Amino acid sequence: MIRKTLIAVLLSLPLAALGVSPQTVVLDVQKMTCALCSVTVRKALEKVPGVSAAKIDYDKKTATVKFDAEKISPAVLIKATTEAGFPSRTHSTPKP
């Protein structure tokens, strides 16, 4: 009885609880002209199913987003910020 219950519980857990780590992406966000813009961007990203965290850095004009790559891709995040009025693209580190 206990074994069946344990198996049922384990099968019902989301993959994140089983050790599948979320991915993180940094987006360069355009058109953020005030601190309230960062709130709008954060809310737009947090509404996307599969996003577990969104941190916006107004000074650097970036959004760091943790998400479930099995549910969504960075393209979905870019679409969300763009539809909120803040076009974005994945961050690329300049080569030295």
C-alpha positions as CSV (number, residue, x, y, z in Angstrom):
1,M,0.0,0.0,0.0
2,I,2.7,2.5,0.9
3,R,4.8,1.5,-2.1
4,K,1.8,2.2,-4.4
5,T,1.2,5.5,-2.8
6,L,4.9,6.5,-3.1
7,I,5.0,5.6,-6.8
8,A,1.8,7.6,-7.4
9,V,3.3,10.6,-5.7
10,L,6.6,10.4,-7.6
11,L,4.8,10.1,-10.9
12,S,2.7,13.1,-10.2
13,L,5.7,15.4,-9.5
14,P,6.8,17.9,-12.1
15,L,10.2,17.2,-13.7
16,A,11.7,20.2,-11.9
17,A,11.1,18.4,-8.6
18,L,12.9,15.4,-10.0
19,G,16.2,17.2,-10.6
20,V,15.7,18.7,-14.1
21,S,17.3,22.0,-13.6
22,P,15.7,25.1,-15.2
23,Q,17.6,27.0,-17.9
24,T,18.6,30.6,-17.6
25,V,18.8,33.1,-20.4
26,V,19.7,36.8,-20.4
27,L,17.8,39.1,-22.7
28,D,18.9,42.5,-23.8
29,V,15.7,44.6,-23.5
30,Q,15.1,47.7,-25.6
31,K,13.0,50.8,-24.9
32,M,13.2,50.7,-21.1
33,T,13.2,54.4,-20.3
34,C,12.2,54.4,-16.7
35,A,12.2,52.1,-13.6
36,L,8.5,51.3,-14.1
37,C,9.3,49.8,-17.5
38,S,11.2,47.1,-15.7
39,V,8.0,46.2,-13.8
40,T,6.1,45.8,-17.0
41,V,8.8,43.6,-18.5
42,R,9.0,41.4,-15.4
43,K,5.2,40.9,-15.3
44,A,5.1,40.1,-19.0
45,L,7.8,37.4,-18.5
46,E,6.2,36.0,-15.4
47,K,2.9,35.5,-17.2
48,V,4.6,33.0,-19.6
49,P,3.8,29.4,-18.5
50,G,7.2,27.7,-17.7
51,V,8.9,30.8,-16.4
52,S,10.0,30.3,-12.8
53,A,11.8,33.6,-12.2
54,A,12.4,36.9,-14.0
55,K,14.9,39.5,-12.7
56,I,15.1,42.8,-14.5
57,D,18.2,45.0,-14.4
58,Y,17.1,48.5,-15.4
59,D,20.6,50.0,-15.4
60,K,22.0,47.2,-17.7
61,K,18.7,46.9,-19.7
62,T,18.7,43.2,-19.3
63,A,16.3,40.5,-18.1
64,T,17.6,37.3,-16.5
65,V,14.9,34.6,-16.9
66,K,14.8,31.0,-15.4
67,F,12.5,28.8,-17.4
68,D,11.6,25.2,-18.2
69,A,13.1,24.5,-21.6
70,E,10.8,21.6,-22.1
71,K,7.8,24.0,-22.1
72,I,9.2,27.1,-23.7
73,S,12.2,28.6,-25.6
74,P,13.9,31.9,-25.5
75,A,11.9,32.9,-28.6
76,V,8.7,32.7,-26.5
77,L,10.3,35.0,-23.9
78,I,11.3,37.5,-26.6
79,K,7.8,37.5,-28.0
80,A,6.4,38.2,-24.6
81,T,8.6,41.3,-24.0
82,T,8.0,42.5,-27.6
83,E,4.2,42.2,-27.2
84,A,4.5,44.2,-24.0
85,G,6.3,47.0,-26.0
86,F,9.8,46.1,-25.1
87,P,11.6,44.3,-28.0
88,S,14.4,42.1,-26.8
89,R,17.0,39.6,-28.0
90,T,19.3,37.1,-26.4
91,H,22.3,38.7,-24.7
92,S,25.6,38.1,-26.5
93,T,28.9,38.8,-24.7
94,P,31.2,41.0,-26.7
95,K,34.4,39.2,-27.8
96,P,37.6,40.8,-26.4
